[in-house]
């Protein structure tokens, strides 16, 4: 497969909270397929946030949404973990190809690995996202095989409990999987309607890979909205009849 390359115009800030930044984007590797695009990401965030921002003053948590399948995105995932200090041997033993999907195979998808990237503070989380074909299929894979509903809550937990942290979540192209997670987060925590979350363009001149999402990821967001909708209020009890 052709190695994905970090593209700054697919990066933008989703939320600033408690001194932390929630940022979406695409695969953060340079053209060699192994070097983490730390300086390029820093430059992009300085453009979005202001020149006083410097990523080196923050902990960078990389949440990778990609798969672990040989012949697909496994080499890219390995390169990310190596950038955060994990050896290829440890990667193979920690994330064998048989451990797919990870949530269904005993792996903690919220665990942070590593302590630095490009010589600066950071850690990496592997928490893949998978679309679904219809409501019944969504109920089948959530939360047994994947944990998308929990993932949205976990992102917000990180934003509320971390300190001086940039959380950068991404898939390969910064499109379908990244857009689905962004939309669900916006609906849950940013007061945006589902329709707005699925149709509004990204701000600050950023762009998505395509104008339309794959239907399976739109279905995933629809499932999330229905699964997390507040329960209807019970009907009020009738007033007792007057004596």
FIDOKE-354812 format. One record per residue: residue in three letters; residue number from 1; x, y, z of N, C-alpha, C in turn. Coordinates in steps of 0.1 Angstrom, whole numbers, always signed. Layout:
ZAKE  residu  num   n_px   n_py   n_pz  ca_px  ca_py  ca_pz   c_px   c_py   c_pz
ZAKE     ALA  NUM      X      Y      Z      X      Y      Z      X      Y      Z
...
***
This chain:
ZAKE  residu  num   n_px   n_py   n_pz  ca_px  ca_py  ca_pz   c_px   c_py   c_pz
ZAKE     UNK    1     +8    -12     +0     +0     +0     +0     +9    +12     +0
ZAKE     UNK    2     +4    +23     -6    +11    +36     -6    +10    +42     +8
ZAKE     UNK    3    +22    +46    +13    +22    +52    +27    +14    +65    +27
ZAKE     UNK    4     +5    +67    +37     -2    +79    +38     +8    +90    +43
ZAKE     UNK    5     +5   +103    +39    +13   +114    +43     +5   +124    +50
ZAKE     UNK    6    +11   +130    +61     +4   +140    +68     +1   +152    +59
ZAKE     UNK    7    -12   +157    +59    -16   +168    +51    -22   +179    +61
ZAKE     UNK    8    -16   +190    +63    -20   +200    +73    -34   +205    +71
ZAKE     UNK    9    -39   +206    +58    -52   +212    +57    -64   +202    +60
ZAKE     UNK   10    -60   +190    +65    -70   +181    +71    -70   +181    +86
ZAKE     UNK   11    -63   +190    +91    -62   +192   +106    -70   +204   +110
ZAKE     UNK   12    -78   +203   +120    -84   +215   +127    -88   +212   +141
ZAKE     UNK   13    -90   +222   +149    -93   +221   +163   -108   +219   +165
ZAKE     UNK   14   -111   +209   +172   -125   +206   +174   -130   +213   +187
ZAKE     UNK   15   -121   +213   +197   -125   +219   +210   -113   +223   +218
ZAKE     UNK   16   -114   +234   +225   -104   +239   +235   -111   +238   +249
ZAKE     UNK   17   -105   +231   +258   -112   +230   +271   -101   +227   +282
ZAKE     UNK   18   -102   +235   +292    -93   +233   +304    -78   +234   +300
ZAKE     UNK   19    -75   +242   +290    -61   +243   +286    -57   +231   +276
ZAKE     UNK   20    -66   +223   +273    -63   +212   +264    -70   +214   +250
ZAKE     UNK   21    -64   +208   +240    -70   +209   +226    -73   +196   +221
ZAKE     UNK   22    -85   +195   +215    -90   +183   +208    -89   +186   +193
ZAKE     UNK   23    -81   +178   +186    -77   +181   +172    -80   +168   +164
ZAKE     UNK   24    -85   +170   +152    -87   +160   +142    -78   +161   +131
ZAKE     UNK   25    -75   +150   +124    -66   +151   +112    -65   +138   +105
ZAKE     UNK   26    -54   +137    +97    -52   +124    +90    -39   +118    +96
ZAKE     UNK   27    -34   +108    +89    -23   +100    +94    -10   +109    +96
ZAKE     UNK   28     -5   +110   +108     +6   +120   +111    +20   +115   +108
ZAKE     UNK   29    +22   +109    +96    +35   +105    +92    +40   +112    +80
ZAKE     UNK   30    +53   +114    +78    +59   +120    +67    +60   +110    +55
ZAKE     UNK   31    +65   +115    +44    +64   +106    +31    +72    +94    +32
ZAKE     UNK   32    +82    +93    +42    +90    +81    +43    +82    +69    +50
ZAKE     UNK   33    +70    +73    +55    +61    +63    +61    +65    +58    +75
ZAKE     UNK   34    +75    +65    +81    +79    +61    +94    +82    +73   +104
ZAKE     UNK   35    +84    +85    +98    +88    +96   +107    +75   +104   +111
ZAKE     UNK   36    +73   +106   +124    +61   +113   +129    +62   +128   +124
ZAKE     UNK   37    +52   +133   +119    +51   +147   +114    +49   +157   +125
ZAKE     UNK   38    +58   +156   +135    +56   +165   +147    +58   +180   +143
ZAKE     UNK   39    +68   +183   +136    +70   +198   +133    +59   +203   +124
ZAKE     UNK   40    +55   +195   +114    +44   +199   +105    +31   +201   +113
ZAKE     UNK   41    +28   +192   +122    +16   +194   +130    +17   +206   +139
ZAKE     UNK   42    +29   +208   +145    +31   +220   +153    +28   +233   +145
ZAKE     UNK   43    +34   +233   +133    +32   +245   +124    +17   +247   +121
ZAKE     UNK   44    +10   +237   +118     -4   +238   +115    -12   +243   +127
ZAKE     UNK   45     -9   +238   +139    -16   +242   +151    -12   +257   +154
ZAKE     UNK   46     +0   +261   +151     +3   +275   +153     -5   +284   +144
ZAKE     UNK   47     -7   +279   +132    -16   +287   +123    -30   +288   +128
ZAKE     UNK   48    -35   +277   +133    -49   +277   +138    -51   +284   +151
ZAKE     UNK   49    -42   +282   +160    -43   +287   +174    -37   +300   +176
ZAKE     UNK   50    -25   +302   +170    -18   +315   +172     -3   +311   +173
ZAKE     UNK   51     +5   +321   +170    +20   +319   +170    +25   +317   +184
ZAKE     UNK   52    +18   +320   +194    +23   +318   +208    +22   +303   +212
ZAKE     UNK   53    +14   +296   +204    +12   +281   +207    +25   +274   +202
ZAKE     UNK   54    +29   +264   +211    +40   +256   +207    +38   +242   +212
ZAKE     UNK   55    +37   +232   +203    +33   +219   +207    +43   +213   +217
ZAKE     UNK   56    +55   +217   +217    +65   +212   +226    +62   +215   +241
ZAKE     UNK   57    +53   +224   +243    +48   +228   +257    +37   +219   +261
ZAKE     UNK   58    +32   +210   +253    +21   +201   +256    +25   +186   +255
ZAKE     UNK   59    +17   +178   +261    +17   +164   +259     +9   +161   +247
ZAKE     UNK   60    +14   +153   +237     +6   +150   +225     +2   +135   +226
ZAKE     UNK   61    -11   +134   +228    -18   +120   +228    -23   +118   +214
ZAKE     UNK   62    -18   +107   +208    -22   +103   +194    -32    +92   +196
ZAKE     UNK   63    -44    +94   +192    -55    +84   +192    -56    +79   +178
ZAKE     UNK   64    -51    +67   +175    -52    +62   +161    -65    +53   +159
ZAKE     UNK   65    -72    +56   +149    -85    +50   +146    -84    +39   +136
ZAKE     UNK   66    -72    +36   +131    -70    +27   +120    -70    +12   +124
ZAKE     UNK   67    -69     +4   +114    -70    -11   +117    -56    -17   +119
ZAKE     UNK   68    -56    -30   +121    -44    -37   +125    -42    -49   +115
ZAKE     UNK   69    -47    -48   +103    -49    -59    +94    -37    -60    +85
ZAKE     UNK   70    -29    -71    +84    -18    -72    +74    -23    -69    +60
ZAKE     UNK   71    -15    -62    +52    -19    -58    +39    -28    -46    +38
ZAKE     UNK   72    -32    -41    +50    -41    -29    +51    -33    -19    +58
ZAKE     UNK   73    -37    -15    +70    -31     -4    +77    -21     -8    +88
ZAKE     UNK   74    -18    -21    +90     -9    -25   +101     +4    -19   +100
ZAKE     UNK   75    +11    -18    +88    +24    -12    +88    +24     +3    +93
ZAKE     UNK   76    +13    +10    +90    +12    +24    +94    +10    +25   +109
ZAKE     UNK   77     +2    +16   +114     +0    +16   +129    +13    +13   +136
ZAKE     UNK   78    +20     +3   +131    +33     +0   +137    +42    +12   +136
ZAKE     UNK   79    +43    +19   +125    +52    +31   +124    +48    +41   +135
ZAKE     UNK   80    +35    +43   +138    +31    +52   +148    +36    +48   +162
ZAKE     UNK   81    +34    +35   +165    +39    +30   +178    +54    +31   +179
ZAKE     UNK   82    +61    +28   +168    +76    +29   +169    +80    +44   +171
ZAKE     UNK   83    +73    +53   +165    +76    +67   +168    +74    +71   +182
ZAKE     UNK   84    +65    +64   +189    +63    +66   +204    +72    +57   +212
ZAKE     UNK   85    +82    +50   +206    +92    +43   +214    +90    +28   +215
ZAKE     UNK   86    +80    +23   +209    +78     +8   +210    +86     +1   +199
ZAKE     UNK   87    +93    -10   +203   +100    -17   +193    +91    -25   +184
ZAKE     UNK   88    +96    -29   +172    +87    -37   +163    +84    -51   +170
ZAKE     UNK   89    +94    -56   +177    +91    -69   +184    +80    -67   +194
ZAKE     UNK   90    +80    -57   +202    +70    -54   +212    +57    -51   +205
ZAKE     UNK   91    +57    -44   +194    +45    -42   +187    +38    -55   +182
ZAKE     UNK   92    +46    -64   +177    +41    -77   +172    +35    -85   +183
ZAKE     UNK   93    +41    -85   +195    +37    -93   +206    +25    -86   +213
ZAKE     UNK   94    +24    -73   +213    +13    -66   +220     +1    -65   +211
ZAKE     UNK   95     +3    -64   +198     -9    -62   +189     -8    -72   +177
ZAKE     UNK   96     -8    -85   +180     -7    -95   +170    -19    -94   +161
ZAKE     UNK   97    -18    -97   +148    -28    -95   +138    -41   -103   +142
ZAKE     UNK   98    -39   -113   +151    -51   -121   +155    -60   -113   +165
ZAKE     UNK   99    -54   -103   +171    -61    -95   +180    -69    -84   +173
ZAKE     UNK  100    -78    -88   +164    -86    -78   +157   -100    -84   +157
ZAKE     UNK  101   -110    -75   +160   -108    -62   +166   -104    -62   +180
ZAKE     UNK  102    -96    -52   +185    -90    -53   +198    -99    -54   +210
ZAKE     UNK  103   -110    -47   +209   -120    -47   +220   -126    -60   +223
ZAKE     UNK  104   -127    -68   +212   -133    -81   +213   -123    -92   +216
ZAKE     UNK  105   -110    -88   +217    -99    -98   +220    -91    -94   +232
ZAKE     UNK  106    -97    -88   +242    -91    -86   +255    -81    -75   +256
ZAKE     UNK  107    -80    -66   +246    -71    -55   +246    -78    -43   +252
ZAKE     UNK  108    -71    -35   +260    -76    -23   +266    -75    -11   +256
ZAKE     UNK  109    -86     -7   +249    -85     +3   +239    -83    +17   +244
ZAKE     UNK  110    -83    +18   +257    -81    +32   +263    -67    +33   +268
ZAKE     UNK  111    -59    +23   +268    -45    +23   +273    -36    +32   +265
ZAKE     UNK  112    -28    +40   +273    -18    +48   +267     -4    +42   +267
ZAKE     UNK  113     +2    +42   +256    +16    +35   +254    +26    +46   +251
ZAKE     UNK  114    +38    +44   +257    +49    +54   +254    +48    +66   +263
ZAKE     UNK  115    +59    +74   +262    +60    +86   +270    +65    +98   +262
ZAKE     UNK  116    +69    +95   +250    +75   +106   +242    +74   +103   +227
ZAKE     UNK  117    +74   +114   +219    +74   +113   +205    +82   +125   +199
ZAKE     UNK  118    +91   +122   +190   +100   +133   +185   +107   +141   +196
ZAKE     UNK  119   +111   +134   +207   +118   +140   +217   +110   +149   +227
ZAKE     UNK  120    +96   +148   +225    +87   +156   +234    +77   +147   +240
ZAKE     UNK  121    +70   +152   +251    +61   +144   +258    +49   +139   +249
ZAKE     UNK  122    +46   +126   +251    +35   +121   +243    +32   +107   +246
ZAKE     UNK  123    +20   +102   +242    +16    +88   +243     +7    +85   +232
ZAKE     UNK  124     +5    +72   +230     -4    +68   +218    -14    +58   +223
ZAKE     UNK  125    -26    +59   +218    -38    +50   +221    -42    +44   +208
ZAKE     UNK  126    -45    +31   +207    -51    +25   +196    -65    +22   +199
ZAKE     UNK  127    -74    +29   +193    -89    +28   +195    -96    +28   +182
ZAKE     UNK  128    -96    +17   +174   -102    +18   +161   -117    +21   +160
ZAKE     UNK  129   -121    +26   +149   -135    +29   +146   -139    +21   +133
ZAKE     UNK  130   -151    +15   +134   -156     +7   +123   -170    +11   +120
ZAKE     UNK  131   -174    +13   +108   -187    +17   +104   -196     +4   +104
ZAKE     UNK  132   -209     +7   +102   -219     -4   +102   -229     -2    +91
ZAKE     UNK  133   -236    -12    +87   -244    -11    +75   -259     -7    +78
ZAKE     UNK  134   -264    -11    +90   -278     -7    +93   -279     -8   +108
ZAKE     UNK  135   -290     -4   +114   -291     -4   +128   -289    -17   +135
ZAKE     UNK  136   -294    -28   +129   -292    -41   +134   -277    -45   +135
ZAKE     UNK  137   -270    -42   +124   -255    -44   +123   -248    -36   +134
ZAKE     UNK  138   -252    -23   +135   -246    -15   +145   -247    -21   +159
ZAKE     UNK  139   -259    -26   +162   -262    -31   +175   -253    -44   +177
ZAKE     UNK  140   -250    -51   +166   -242    -63   +167   -228    -60   +170
ZAKE     UNK  141   -222    -50   +164   -208    -47   +166   -205    -38   +178
ZAKE     UNK  142   -215    -31   +182   -214    -21   +194   -222    -26   +206
ZAKE     UNK  143   -216    -29   +217   -202    -27   +220   -193    -39   +220
ZAKE     UNK  144   -198    -50   +214   -190    -63   +215   -177    -62   +208
ZAKE     UNK  145   -177    -58   +195   -165    -57   +187   -158    -44   +188
ZAKE     UNK  146   -166    -33   +188   -161    -20   +188   -168    -12   +199
ZAKE     UNK  147   -162     -1   +204   -169     +6   +215   -169    +21   +212
ZAKE     UNK  148   -176    +24   +201   -177    +38   +196   -184    +47   +206
ZAKE     UNK  149   -195    +42   +212   -203    +51   +222   -193    +54   +234
ZAKE     UNK  150   -186    +44   +239   -177    +46   +250   -165    +55   +245
ZAKE     UNK  151   -161    +54   +233   -150    +62   +228   -153    +77   +228
ZAKE     UNK  152   -165    +81   +225   -169    +95   +225   -168   +100   +240
ZAKE     UNK  153   -173    +92   +249   -172    +96   +263   -158    +97   +268
ZAKE     UNK  154   -150    +87   +263   -136    +87   +267   -128    +99   +263
ZAKE     UNK  155   -131   +103   +250   -124   +116   +246   -127   +127   +255
ZAKE     UNK  156   -140   +129   +258   -144   +140   +267   -137   +138   +281
ZAKE     UNK  157   -136   +126   +286   -129   +123   +299   -115   +128   +298
ZAKE     UNK  158   -108   +125   +287    -94   +130   +285    -94   +145   +285
ZAKE     UNK  159   -103   +151   +278   -103   +166   +278   -105   +172   +291
ZAKE     UNK  160   -112   +165   +300   -116   +171   +313   -105   +167   +324
ZAKE     UNK  161    -97   +157   +322    -88   +153   +332    -73   +155   +328
ZAKE     UNK  162    -70   +157   +316    -56   +159   +312    -52   +173   +315
ZAKE     UNK  163    -39   +176   +314    -34   +189   +317    -24   +192   +306
ZAKE     UNK  164    -26   +204   +300    -16   +208   +289    -14   +197   +279
ZAKE     UNK  165    -25   +193   +273    -25   +182   +264    -32   +185   +251
ZAKE     UNK  166    -26   +180   +240    -32   +180   +227    -36   +166   +224
ZAKE     UNK  167    -49   +163   +221    -53   +150   +217    -56   +150   +202
ZAKE     UNK  168    -48   +143   +195    -49   +143   +181    -54   +129   +176
ZAKE     UNK  169    -67   +129   +171    -73   +116   +167    -74   +117   +152
ZAKE     UNK  170    -72   +105   +146    -71   +105   +131    -73    +90   +126
ZAKE     UNK  171    -78    +90   +113    -77    +77   +106    -66    +80    +95
ZAKE     UNK  172    -66    +72    +84    -56    +73    +74    -58    +86    +66
ZAKE     UNK  173    -70    +89    +61    -72   +101    +53    -78   +112    +61
ZAKE     UNK  174    -82   +110    +74    -89   +121    +81   -103   +123    +76
ZAKE     UNK  175   -109   +112    +71   -122   +114    +65   -133   +106    +72
ZAKE     UNK  176   -136    +94    +68   -148    +87    +73   -148    +84    +88
ZAKE     UNK  177   -138    +77    +92   -137    +74   +107   -135    +86   +115
ZAKE     UNK  178   -127    +95   +111   -124   +107   +119   -137   +116   +119
ZAKE     UNK  179   -143   +117   +107   -156   +125   +107   -167   +119   +115
ZAKE     UNK  180   -168   +106   +116   -178   +100   +124   -176   +103   +139
ZAKE     UNK  181   -163   +102   +143   -160   +105   +157   -162   +119   +160
ZAKE     UNK  182   -159   +128   +151   -161   +142   +153   -175   +146   +154
ZAKE     UNK  183   -183   +140   +145   -198   +143   +145   -204   +139   +158
ZAKE     UNK  184   -201   +127   +163   -207   +122   +175   -203   +130   +187
ZAKE     UNK  185   -190   +134   +187   -186   +143   +198   -192   +156   +198
ZAKE     UNK  186   -194   +162   +186   -201   +175   +185   -215   +175   +190
ZAKE     UNK  187   -222   +164   +186   -236   +163   +191   -237   +161   +206
ZAKE     UNK  188   -228   +153   +211   -229   +150   +226   -224   +161   +234
ZAKE     UNK  189   -213   +168   +230   -207   +178   +239   -206   +192   +234
ZAKE     UNK  190   -209   +195   +222   -207   +208   +217   -221   +215   +212
ZAKE     UNK  191   -232   +208   +215   -245   +214   +212   -248   +216   +198
ZAKE     UNK  192   -243   +207   +189   -245   +208   +175   -256   +197   +172
ZAKE     UNK  193   -265   +200   +163   -275   +190   +159   -269   +179   +150
ZAKE     UNK  194   -275   +168   +150   -269   +157   +142   -268   +161   +127
ZAKE     UNK  195   -278   +168   +122   -277   +172   +108   -266   +182   +106
ZAKE     UNK  196   -264   +192   +115   -253   +201   +113   -239   +193   +114
ZAKE     UNK  197   -238   +184   +123   -226   +177   +125   -222   +169   +113
ZAKE     UNK  198   -232   +164   +105   -230   +156    +94   -228   +164    +81
ZAKE     UNK  199   -231   +177    +81   -231   +185    +69   -222   +197    +69
ZAKE     UNK  200   -219   +203    +81   -211   +215    +82   -197   +212    +77
ZAKE     UNK  201   -191   +221    +69   -178   +220    +65   -168   +223    +76
ZAKE     UNK  202   -156   +217    +75   -146   +221    +86   -142   +235    +85
ZAKE     UNK  203   -139   +241    +97   -135   +255    +97   -121   +258    +93
ZAKE     UNK  204   -117   +270    +93   -103   +275    +92    -97   +270    +79
ZAKE     UNK  205   -105   +269    +68    -99   +265    +56    -94   +250    +55
ZAKE     UNK  206    -97   +242    +65    -94   +228    +64   -103   +221    +55
ZAKE     UNK  207   -100   +209    +51   -109   +202    +41   -108   +187    +44
ZAKE     UNK  208   -119   +180    +41   -120   +166    +43   -115   +160    +29
ZAKE     UNK  209   -113   +147    +30   -108   +140    +18   -118   +140     +7
ZAKE     UNK  210   -131   +138    +11   -142   +138     +1   -153   +146     +7
ZAKE     UNK  211   -162   +150     -2   -174   +158     +3   -185   +149     +9
ZAKE     UNK  212   -185   +137     +6   -195   +128    +12   -189   +116    +19
ZAKE     UNK  213   -194   +113    +31   -189   +102    +39   -194    +89    +33
ZAKE     UNK  214   -187    +78    +36   -191    +65    +33   -204    +62    +41
ZAKE     UNK  215   -214    +56    +35   -227    +54    +42   -226    +46    +55
ZAKE     UNK  216   -216    +37    +56   -215    +30    +68   -211    +39    +80
ZAKE     UNK  217   -204    +50    +78   -200    +59    +89   -211    +69    +92
ZAKE     UNK  218   -219    +72    +82   -231    +80    +85   -240    +72    +93
ZAKE     UNK  219   -241    +59    +90   -250    +50    +98   -245    +49   +112
ZAKE     UNK  220   -232    +48   +114   -226    +47   +127   -230    +60   +135
ZAKE     UNK  221   -230    +71   +129   -234    +84   +137   -248    +83   +140
ZAKE     UNK  222   -257    +79   +130   -271    +78   +133   -274    +68   +144
ZAKE     UNK  223   -266    +57   +145   -268    +48   +156   -264    +54   +169
ZAKE     UNK  224   -253    +61   +169   -248    +68   +181   -259    +78   +186
ZAKE     UNK  225   -265    +85   +177   -275    +95   +182   -287    +88   +188
ZAKE     UNK  226   -291    +77   +181   -303    +70   +187   -299    +63   +200
ZAKE     UNK  227   -287    +58   +201   -283    +50   +213   -281    +59   +225
ZAKE     UNK  228   -278    +71   +222   -275    +80   +234   -286    +91   +236
ZAKE     UNK  229   -297    +90   +228   -308    +99   +230   -314    +98   +244
ZAKE     UNK  230   -318   +109   +250   -324   +109   +264   -337   +101   +263
ZAKE     UNK  231   -339    +93   +274   -352    +86   +275   -363    +96   +276
ZAKE     UNK  232   -375    +93   +270   -386   +102   +271   -391   +103   +285
ZAKE     UNK  233   -395   +115   +288   -400   +117   +302   -413   +110   +304
ZAKE     UNK  234   -415   +104   +316   -427    +96   +318   -439   +106   +318
ZAKE     UNK  235   -450   +100   +314   -462   +108   +314   -466   +111   +328
ZAKE     UNK  236   -471   +124   +331   -474   +127   +345   -486   +119   +350
ZAKE     UNK  237   -486   +115   +362   -497   +107   +368   -509   +116   +368
ZAKE     UNK  238   -521   +111   +366   -533   +119   +366   -535   +124   +380
ZAKE     UNK  239   -541   +136   +381   -544   +141   +394   -555   +133   +401
ZAKE     UNK  240   -555   +131   +414   -566   +124   +420   -579   +131   +418
ZAKE     UNK  241   -589   +124   +416   -602   +131   +415   -606   +138   +427
ZAKE     UNK  242   -612   +149   +425   -617   +157   +437   -628   +149   +445
ZAKE     UNK  243   -627   +150   +458   -637   +143   +466   -650   +149   +464
***
